[in-house]
Amino acid sequence: MAFVFITGMLYFALCALTFAAQRSLIYPAPRSEPEALRGRPGFGQVPLAAGLSVDTFYLPAPPGAPTVLHFHGNGEQLLGQRGLGQLLGDAGVGFLAVEYPGYGASGGSPSEAGLYAAAEAALQFLREQGVKPEQVVLSGRSLGTGVAVEMARRGYGARMVLVAPYTSMVAMGQRLLPFLPATLLVRDRFESLTKAPGITIPVLVIHGEQDEVVPVDMGRTLGQRFPHATVVTVPRAGHNDVLEQDGLKEFARLATFALDGT
């Protein structure tokens, strides 16, 4: 009886610890010094509530061309998005990446609501730059796919690209810690799978077949729930190199889809 009681208490303590620490697990939040970004070409800031702001990296589109609004993965930061932006710029597409609260040199702390607020601020910035709603292409990688899906659910974007997407953060929790009740513990849920059927814009899903973080089956499952989605799985690609395979073939696919939806 005592053993059962002690085991139960330890399990409860583990649940409590996981609940308290979950945001540090979901958002590793790499940091950078402000001078690494601010004042440099392409970098700027957009305001959030309560006097906070987040950093941005912006490359304007040629006249009439679309702009990709990109949301990065949980272990990335804004500084690492310049390469994607420059490749898309070379392809004739505009690019805006927005930092998350608590990441890079941005203030605040990350949360699901905070990431959505940063995305809304980025969309407002594009409106102020004269980018029309039909010229905005939403893009997310890993964690950022949940942000892109929520913005599409809110009616933003003419098209959407999801790279290595998960179905929900609850499902990810169940996969990583199957012995814990993720449904009860996870606060930042990013329920992309339940949102997908109501999103009618064209969607491109790109997922590595050897993804060791988010299983490729999650990408396939999510893609099947969108009314208008194309799912591309990339042989030999893992979680962090799916766009870089085969001589940047998937970068080219992303750029082509951003330009004309094909």
C-alpha positions as CSV (number, residue, x, y, z in Angstrom):
1,M,0.0,0.0,0.0
2,A,2.8,2.4,0.9
3,F,4.5,1.6,-2.4
4,V,1.4,2.4,-4.4
5,F,1.0,5.7,-2.4
6,I,4.7,6.7,-3.0
7,T,4.5,5.8,-6.7
8,G,1.3,7.8,-7.0
9,M,2.9,10.8,-5.3
10,L,6.0,10.6,-7.6
11,Y,3.8,10.4,-10.6
12,F,1.8,13.4,-9.5
13,A,5.1,15.3,-8.8
14,L,6.3,14.4,-12.3
15,C,3.1,15.7,-13.8
16,A,3.4,18.9,-11.8
17,L,7.0,19.4,-12.9
18,T,6.2,18.8,-16.5
19,F,3.2,21.3,-16.3
20,A,5.4,23.9,-14.8
21,A,8.4,23.4,-17.2
22,Q,6.5,22.8,-20.4
23,R,7.1,26.2,-21.9
24,S,10.8,25.9,-21.5
25,L,10.6,22.6,-23.4
26,I,8.3,23.9,-26.1
27,Y,10.2,27.2,-26.5
28,P,14.0,26.8,-26.0
29,A,14.2,30.5,-27.1
30,P,17.7,31.1,-28.3
31,R,18.8,34.7,-27.6
32,S,20.9,37.3,-29.4
33,E,22.2,40.7,-28.6
34,P,20.2,43.7,-29.9
35,E,23.3,45.0,-31.8
36,A,23.3,41.8,-33.9
37,L,20.1,42.9,-35.5
38,R,19.0,46.5,-35.0
39,G,20.2,49.1,-37.4
40,R,21.2,46.5,-40.0
41,P,19.6,46.4,-43.4
42,G,16.3,44.7,-43.5
43,F,15.9,44.4,-39.7
44,G,13.3,46.4,-37.8
45,Q,10.7,46.1,-35.1
46,V,6.9,45.9,-34.7
47,P,5.1,46.9,-31.5
48,L,3.0,44.6,-29.3
49,A,0.8,45.3,-26.4
50,A,2.1,46.6,-23.0
51,G,5.1,48.4,-24.5
52,L,6.7,45.3,-25.9
53,S,8.0,44.8,-29.4
54,V,9.4,42.0,-31.6
55,D,12.1,42.2,-34.2
56,T,11.5,41.6,-38.0
57,F,13.5,40.9,-41.1
58,Y,11.9,42.3,-44.2
59,L,12.8,42.2,-47.9
60,P,10.1,44.0,-50.0
61,A,8.6,42.2,-52.9
62,P,9.0,43.4,-56.5
63,P,5.8,45.3,-57.7
64,G,2.9,42.9,-57.9
65,A,4.7,40.0,-56.4
66,P,3.6,38.1,-53.3
67,T,5.3,38.3,-49.9
68,V,6.0,35.3,-47.7
69,L,5.3,35.8,-44.0
70,H,7.4,33.2,-42.3
71,F,7.2,31.7,-38.8
72,H,10.3,29.8,-37.7
73,G,10.9,26.7,-35.6
74,N,11.2,26.5,-31.8
75,G,15.0,26.2,-31.8
76,E,15.6,28.9,-34.4
77,Q,15.6,32.7,-34.2
78,L,15.3,35.6,-36.5
79,L,19.0,35.9,-37.4
80,G,18.8,32.4,-39.0
81,Q,16.0,33.4,-41.4
82,R,18.1,35.7,-43.6
83,G,19.1,32.8,-45.9
84,L,15.6,31.8,-46.6
85,G,14.6,35.4,-47.2
86,Q,17.5,36.0,-49.6
87,L,16.7,32.8,-51.6
88,L,13.1,33.8,-51.9
89,G,14.1,37.3,-52.9
90,D,16.3,35.9,-55.6
91,A,13.2,34.1,-56.9
92,G,11.2,37.3,-57.0
93,V,9.3,36.9,-53.8
94,G,9.1,39.3,-50.9
95,F,9.9,38.1,-47.4
96,L,9.0,39.0,-43.8
97,A,10.1,37.0,-40.8
98,V,8.9,37.9,-37.3
99,E,10.6,37.1,-34.1
100,Y,8.7,35.5,-31.2
101,P,8.4,37.2,-27.8
102,G,11.3,36.1,-25.6
103,Y,13.4,34.9,-28.6
104,G,16.4,36.6,-30.1
105,A,16.6,40.2,-28.9
106,S,12.8,40.6,-28.5
107,G,11.2,41.3,-25.2
108,G,8.6,39.3,-23.3
109,S,8.3,35.6,-23.0
110,P,6.9,33.0,-25.4
111,S,3.5,31.5,-25.3
112,E,0.9,30.4,-27.8
113,A,-1.0,33.7,-27.4
114,G,2.2,35.7,-27.6
115,L,3.3,34.0,-30.9
116,Y,-0.1,34.8,-32.4
117,A,0.2,38.4,-31.3
118,A,3.5,38.7,-33.0
119,A,2.0,37.2,-36.2
120,E,-0.9,39.7,-36.1
121,A,1.6,42.6,-35.6
122,A,3.6,41.3,-38.6
123,L,0.4,41.2,-40.7
124,Q,-0.4,44.8,-39.7
125,F,3.1,45.8,-40.7
126,L,2.6,44.3,-44.2
127,R,-0.7,46.2,-44.5
128,E,1.2,49.4,-43.7
129,Q,3.7,48.6,-46.4
130,G,0.9,48.4,-48.9
131,V,1.0,44.6,-49.3
132,K,-2.5,43.5,-50.2
133,P,-4.2,40.5,-48.5
134,E,-4.1,38.5,-51.7
135,Q,-0.3,38.9,-51.9
136,V,0.4,37.4,-48.5
137,V,1.7,33.8,-48.4
138,L,1.8,32.3,-44.9
139,S,4.8,30.0,-44.2
140,G,5.7,28.0,-41.1
141,R,8.4,25.6,-40.1
142,S,8.0,23.1,-37.3
143,L,6.6,25.1,-34.3
144,G,5.8,28.0,-36.7
145,T,3.4,25.8,-38.7
146,G,0.9,26.1,-35.8
147,V,1.2,29.9,-36.0
148,A,0.6,29.9,-39.8
149,V,-2.4,27.6,-39.4
150,E,-4.0,29.9,-36.8
151,M,-3.4,33.0,-39.0
152,A,-5.1,31.1,-41.9
153,R,-8.0,30.2,-39.6
154,R,-8.4,33.9,-38.9
155,G,-8.7,34.6,-42.6
156,Y,-5.2,35.8,-43.5
157,G,-3.2,34.6,-46.4
158,A,-3.8,33.6,-50.0
159,R,-1.8,30.5,-49.7
160,M,0.1,28.6,-47.0
161,V,3.3,26.5,-46.9
162,L,3.9,24.2,-43.9
163,V,7.3,22.6,-43.5
164,A,7.5,19.7,-41.1
165,P,4.1,20.4,-39.4
166,Y,2.7,18.6,-36.4
167,T,-1.0,17.9,-35.8
168,S,-1.1,19.5,-32.4
169,M,1.2,20.2,-29.4
170,V,-0.9,17.7,-27.4
171,A,-0.1,15.0,-29.9
172,M,3.6,15.9,-29.8
173,G,3.4,15.7,-26.0
174,Q,1.8,12.3,-26.1
175,R,4.5,11.1,-28.5
176,L,7.4,12.4,-26.4
177,L,6.0,11.5,-23.0
178,P,3.5,8.7,-23.6
179,F,3.3,7.9,-19.8
180,L,1.9,11.4,-18.9
181,P,-1.6,12.7,-19.6
182,A,-0.7,15.3,-22.2
183,T,-4.3,16.2,-22.9
184,L,-4.6,17.5,-19.3
185,L,-1.1,19.0,-19.0
186,V,-0.5,20.9,-22.3
187,R,-1.4,24.6,-22.1
188,D,-0.2,25.8,-25.5
189,R,-2.0,23.4,-27.7
190,F,-1.6,24.7,-31.3
191,E,-4.6,22.5,-32.5
192,S,-3.8,22.6,-36.2
193,L,-5.6,19.3,-37.0
194,T,-8.9,20.5,-35.7
195,K,-8.5,23.9,-37.5
196,A,-7.5,22.4,-40.9
197,P,-11.0,21.5,-42.3
198,G,-12.1,25.2,-42.1
199,I,-9.1,26.5,-44.0
200,T,-9.9,26.6,-47.7
201,I,-6.8,28.4,-49.2
202,P,-4.3,26.2,-51.1
203,V,-1.8,24.6,-48.8
204,L,1.6,23.0,-49.6
205,V,3.0,20.6,-47.0
206,I,6.7,19.6,-47.2
207,H,7.9,16.9,-44.8
208,G,11.0,14.8,-44.5
209,E,10.5,11.1,-44.6
210,Q,13.2,10.6,-42.0
211,D,12.0,13.4,-39.7
212,E,13.2,12.4,-36.2
213,V,11.3,15.1,-34.4
214,V,7.9,15.4,-36.0
215,P,6.9,12.1,-37.7
216,V,6.1,12.3,-41.4
217,D,2.8,10.7,-40.7
218,M,1.8,13.8,-38.9
219,G,2.4,15.9,-42.0
220,R,0.4,13.4,-44.1
221,T,-2.5,13.3,-41.6
222,L,-2.6,17.1,-41.4
223,G,-2.5,17.5,-45.1
224,Q,-5.4,15.2,-45.6
225,R,-7.6,17.5,-43.4
226,F,-7.2,20.6,-45.5
227,P,-9.7,20.9,-48.3
228,H,-7.0,22.0,-50.8
229,A,-3.6,20.6,-49.9
230,T,-0.6,19.1,-51.7
231,V,1.7,16.9,-49.5
232,V,5.2,16.4,-50.6
233,T,7.4,14.0,-48.6
234,V,11.2,14.1,-49.2
235,P,13.2,10.9,-49.1
236,R,16.3,11.0,-46.8
237,A,15.3,14.3,-45.3
238,G,15.1,14.8,-41.6
239,H,13.6,17.5,-39.5
240,N,16.1,20.3,-40.0
241,D,17.3,19.7,-43.6
242,V,14.1,19.0,-45.6
243,L,14.3,22.3,-47.6
244,E,18.0,21.8,-48.2
245,Q,17.8,18.4,-49.9
246,D,18.6,17.7,-53.6
247,G,20.3,21.1,-54.4
248,L,17.6,23.2,-52.7
249,K,14.9,21.6,-54.8
250,E,12.3,22.1,-52.0
251,F,13.3,25.8,-51.7
252,A,12.5,26.1,-55.3
253,R,9.1,24.3,-54.8
254,L,8.3,26.7,-52.0
255,A,9.1,29.7,-54.1
256,T,7.1,28.5,-57.1
257,F,4.1,27.8,-54.9
258,A,4.4,31.3,-53.3
259,L,4.5,32.9,-56.7
260,D,1.5,31.1,-58.4
261,G,0.2,28.3,-56.2
262,T,1.6,25.5,-58.3
